[in-house]
Amino acid sequence: MDNRIYVDHSATTPLKREVLDAMLPYLTENFGNASTVYAEGREAKKAINIAREQVAKAIGAQEKEIFFTGSGTEADNWAIRGVAMANRQKGNHIITSAVEHHAVLHTCMALEKEGFEVTYLPVDEYGMVSPESVKNAITDKTILVTIMTANNEIGTIMPIEEIGKITKEAGVLFHTDAVQAIGMMDIDVNKLNVDLLSLTGHKFYGPKGSGALYIRQGAKISTFITGGGQERNRRAGTENVAAIVGLGKAIELATADIPAHTTKLMAMRDRFIDRVLAEIPYTRLNGHRTERMASNANISFEFIEGESLLLMLDMKGISASSGSACTSGSLDPSHVLLAIGLKHEVAHGSLRVTFGESNKVEDADRIVDELKTIVARLRDMSPLYETVKNN
């Protein structure tokens, strides 16, 4: 495995050694239940409080506004369903975008079956939501707007601050799924004007099974899991102390020097994009060229099938993806790529490469070199490409 190149950091990241070291005591000797009053419980509670402080500091929030969850998906579910249930006397209208993660989209679709109305805003060719479209969609029945900070598939960064100003003025709660953004850009919940924000540890070198939801003080939201008094009576269940400690340590490390981290990633990303577009014909970059995550490159290759591309890259020791890890088993083309106007057959031939801390510029070059051979080979088997080539 030593010679493999891993470029699917938007799916998950490896656990940092410093994070593991912080977690280990709470998996072994410091095993106490944080809800108990004796010494072991107090030790666990103290560790959770430190992690809460670390998360709050990283996003410009107050400690009492941070609630730990089991994942980013759970945080999204809680934000949307919690606001919907707590505010249904006020209204039943939710606004989101067509390119959200399925944790958001499927939750909104489920709420539609329960009597809520959802507006799915379209995006432009770069996957960007227009603040004006949000403003025009708000009605007196609107109780929540939920728009992601950055898209997990094509990397486009949304105009969250502008949307936040609109929702604040309208008196509508605003949630953002910031799962992909933590550690990649400065996040300040007050500057962004968001009332709820979801994040998860395993996207920034923390443990899987760890997440958090920021809930602005005063935001009306219902309890998500009942059965105990944990998380200030908002989310019952014995706390996963080790995972919470890992999340806190990971977010502290991830936000320590974002400019240095992203500068390195952008160099790899841009070299990869520039070489692919210049050296492989019939390719296109998906997402905004500049307003995009530093790590993300999403490219469509015409006349090939994406799964074959991924399998052949895997055989060459390269781990990449075609889109969201949560839909990798689906045969349907990406809803994000269809939303930006790609045809089904083009969307099917897309590759997502997301660089991380362990990657080097040489990795970008090796991937491009392998792609040139693989794409040419796959196109040789395509009758569609044969027709185009002969014309």
SULCORLIN-V936813 format. One record per pair of residues at least 24 apart in sequence whose ideal C-beta (glycine too) atoms are under 6 Angstrom apart, sorted by the first residue. I is the first residue (numbers start at 1). J is the second residue. D is the distance in whole Angstrom. If there is no record, write none. Layout:
I_J_D, I_J_D
This chain:
3_317_6, 4_317_4, 5_318_5, 5_363_5, 6_319_5, 7_320_5, 7_353_5, 7_355_6, 8_319_5, 8_320_6, 8_321_5, 9_295_6, 9_354_5, 9_356_4, 10_152_6, 10_354_4, 11_321_6, 11_325_4, 12_202_5, 13_205_5, 13_356_6, 16_205_4, 19_206_6, 19_246_5, 19_249_5, 19_250_5, 22_245_5, 22_249_4, 23_242_4, 23_245_5, 23_246_4, 26_241_5, 26_242_4, 26_245_5, 27_242_5, 33_238_6, 34_239_5, 44_241_5, 47_241_6, 47_245_5, 48_239_6, 48_244_5, 51_244_5, 51_245_5, 51_248_3, 54_248_4, 54_251_6, 54_252_5, 55_212_5, 55_251_6, 58_251_5, 58_255_4, 59_187_5, 59_189_5, 60_188_4, 60_189_5, 60_190_6, 61_189_5, 61_214_5, 65_214_6, 65_215_6, 65_217_6, 66_212_6, 67_213_5, 67_231_5, 67_234_6, 67_235_6, 68_212_5, 68_244_5, 69_211_4, 69_213_6, 70_209_6, 71_200_6, 71_211_5, 72_179_4, 72_198_5, 72_200_3, 72_211_5, 73_103_4, 74_211_6, 75_198_4, 75_211_5, 75_213_4, 76_103_4, 76_104_5, 76_177_6, 76_198_5, 77_107_5, 78_213_6, 78_224_4, 79_175_4, 79_196_4, 79_213_6, 80_107_5, 80_146_6, 82_221_4, 82_222_5, 82_224_6, 83_144_5, 83_173_5, 83_221_5, 84_111_5, 84_116_6, 85_222_4, 86_220_5, 86_221_5, 86_222_4, 87_143_4, 87_220_6, 90_143_6, 91_141_4, 91_143_5, 92_116_5, 92_117_6, 92_141_6, 93_117_5, 93_139_6, 93_141_4, 93_142_4, 94_118_5, 94_144_5, 95_119_5, 95_137_5, 95_145_5, 96_146_5, 97_121_5, 97_129_5, 97_147_6, 98_122_6, 98_339_4, 99_123_5, 99_127_5, 99_151_6, 99_336_5, 99_339_5, 100_148_6, 101_152_6, 101_177_6, 102_326_6, 104_146_6, 104_177_6, 123_339_6, 125_340_6, 125_341_6, 126_156_6, 126_288_4, 127_151_5, 127_154_5, 127_156_4, 127_287_5, 127_340_5, 128_156_6, 129_158_6, 131_159_5, 131_162_4, 131_163_5, 131_166_6, 134_163_5, 134_166_6, 135_166_5, 138_170_5, 142_172_5, 144_173_5, 145_172_6, 145_174_5, 146_175_4, 148_177_4, 149_176_5, 149_178_4, 149_181_4, 150_180_5, 150_181_5, 150_293_5, 152_180_5, 152_324_6, 153_323_5, 153_324_6, 153_334_6, 153_336_4, 154_286_5, 154_287_3, 154_298_5, 154_336_6, 155_287_5, 155_292_4, 155_293_4, 155_296_3, 156_287_5, 156_288_5, 156_292_6, 157_291_5, 160_192_5, 161_192_5, 164_192_5, 164_193_3, 164_194_6, 165_193_6, 168_193_5, 173_219_6, 179_203_6, 183_254_3, 184_293_5, 184_294_6, 189_214_6, 195_219_5, 201_247_4, 201_250_5, 204_250_5, 204_254_4, 205_250_5, 206_246_5, 206_247_5, 206_250_3, 207_243_5, 207_246_4, 209_243_5, 210_243_4, 210_247_4, 262_294_4, 265_294_4, 265_295_5, 265_355_5, 266_294_5, 268_355_5, 268_359_6, 268_361_6, 268_364_5, 269_297_5, 269_355_6, 271_361_6, 271_364_5, 272_297_5, 272_364_4, 273_297_5, 275_368_4, 276_368_6, 280_372_6, 280_375_6, 295_354_5, 295_355_5, 296_354_5, 297_353_5, 298_352_5, 299_351_6, 300_346_5, 300_349_6, 300_350_5, 301_349_5, 301_375_5, 302_346_6, 303_379_5, 303_382_5, 303_384_5, 303_385_4, 304_349_5, 304_378_4, 305_348_6, 306_348_5, 306_349_5, 306_350_6, 308_378_6, 312_374_5, 316_370_5, 318_367_6, 320_351_6, 320_353_5, 321_352_5, 322_350_6, 323_352_6
